[in-house]
């Protein structure tokens, strides 16, 4: 009998339609919602879930905009220096290209990996290798 009771509790935790209100902790089952409709907590009347009509097109639009801005942000000059009438500037991509031409291919590869996948967190490793390379 105790095993049956434990099994039922375990099944309740795995049920994705079971939601606790973040405001009053009322545990309830989410109903099937029409597009644009929302589920509200019967105790505190806060919105628990909203089914968006255009979630996929909105996500696609934001992803494309982020990709365009990412390319622009990494190609425009990020560092500029003016001294004694001379002006110089560089971008992330031109910095990686300069590392390649200076025979620092390992550092350049790390920079390209960091540029392609910033969440990899390889920037500090590349900086240490650049300082260690004579």
Protein Blocks (a to p, Z undefined) as FASTA:
>chain_A
ZZmmmmmmmmmmmmmkbccdfklopacddddddehiacddfklopafbdcdfklmmmmmm
mmmmmmmmmmmmmmpcfbdcdeehiacdddfklmmmmmmmnopaklmmmmmmmmmmmmno
pmmmmmmmmmmpZZ
